[in-house]
Amino acid sequence: MKSSLQTLLTLSSLTTLSTAHYNFESLIVNGHITNPYEYVRRTTNGWSPIGDVKSPNLICNEGGLDPDTMGSTKTYPVTPGDTVGFTVNIEIGHPGPLAVYMSRAPDGIPVNAYMGDGEWFKVYALTYSHIDEWDIHWGNFYGGQPIRNFTFELPEELPAGEYLLRAEHIGIHQATTFGQAQFYIGCAHLSVAGGGAGVPGPTVKIPGVYDGYEEGILVNINNPVPDHYTAPGPDVWPSGCEDGTPNLVGTVSDGDCRV
Ligand SMILES: *[C@@H]1O[C@H](CO)[C@@H](O)[C@H](O)[C@H]1NC(C)=O
């Protein structure tokens, strides 16, 4: 068993750029890694991505709106300023932008019954550290290796309530043709106590946030390497920052921010 797992891991790292798929499976809160699908809605499509940006599967991945899945996913209590994030099975192996969106469940509806049909805002973005003539140096590669987890701080201004916390990584290695960008998605349940007095925005609907023709979604990143890259979707609330390098679980944020 152990050796076949090792073989699998080795094979997966050798074939990363062509075949790797992945899933956001565990919520991280203040360094504590929860069990897979304990606080994250379980998906039904293995580790496959979503391709259709107009599909309801863009909300919480395939299976993420199944009542049984929603109801059996736990809700983690947090406060603004807490560090949250996700682990990925196995690794975010494709180049492209990572983002986290949040949507507050309406009063009276617990997040484990919330379909994500309200307003969403972007609360974190990890794009690239720099671009040179050879490559866009993506934030989801660290020391040349695909990352397996990431964290960020919940804004102090975040209002109280129950929220979906939705991680999204867009694999754009084959995105030169319409519909070929790969959307990897996972939704966790948070209950935010205390709470700030901010008004999150700009807000978007999911689906609806993308039409698939954005310059960050329908894009050739390889040949030639573009001299700039613009991630799709709204600006990050409230900072307006894009992160360039990942904050791995157990490390302190380097505080980098590109506006
Ligand atoms: C977090 O990610 C880093 C980089 O991929 C990895 O080295 C580390 O083992 C991961 N830690 C956990 C607990 O998954």
The ligand as a MOL file (V3000), in Angstrom:
LIG
                    3D

  0  0  0     0  0            999 V3000
M  V30 BEGIN CTAB
M  V30 COUNTS 14 14 0 0 0
M  V30 BEGIN ATOM
M  V30 1 C 1.8470 22.9330 2.8460 0
M  V30 2 O 2.3570 23.1760 1.5620 0
M  V30 3 C 3.7690 23.0820 1.4700 0
M  V30 4 C 4.1470 23.4800 0.0680 0
M  V30 5 O 3.4180 22.7480 -0.8720 0
M  V30 6 C 4.2210 21.6930 1.8150 0
M  V30 7 O 5.6210 21.6230 1.7630 0
M  V30 8 C 3.7130 21.3310 3.2000 0
M  V30 9 O 4.0260 19.9880 3.4660 0
M  V30 10 C 2.2200 21.5400 3.2790 0
M  V30 11 N 1.7870 21.2890 4.6340 0
M  V30 12 C 0.7170 20.5920 4.9050 0
M  V30 13 C 0.4480 20.3600 6.3450 0
M  V30 14 O -0.0200 20.1540 4.0450 0
M  V30 END ATOM
M  V30 BEGIN BOND
M  V30 1 1 1 2
M  V30 2 1 1 10
M  V30 3 1 2 3
M  V30 4 1 3 4
M  V30 5 1 3 6
M  V30 6 1 4 5
M  V30 7 1 6 7
M  V30 8 1 6 8
M  V30 9 1 8 9
M  V30 10 1 8 10
M  V30 11 1 10 11
M  V30 12 1 11 12
M  V30 13 1 12 13
M  V30 14 2 12 14
M  V30 END BOND
M  V30 END CTAB
M  END
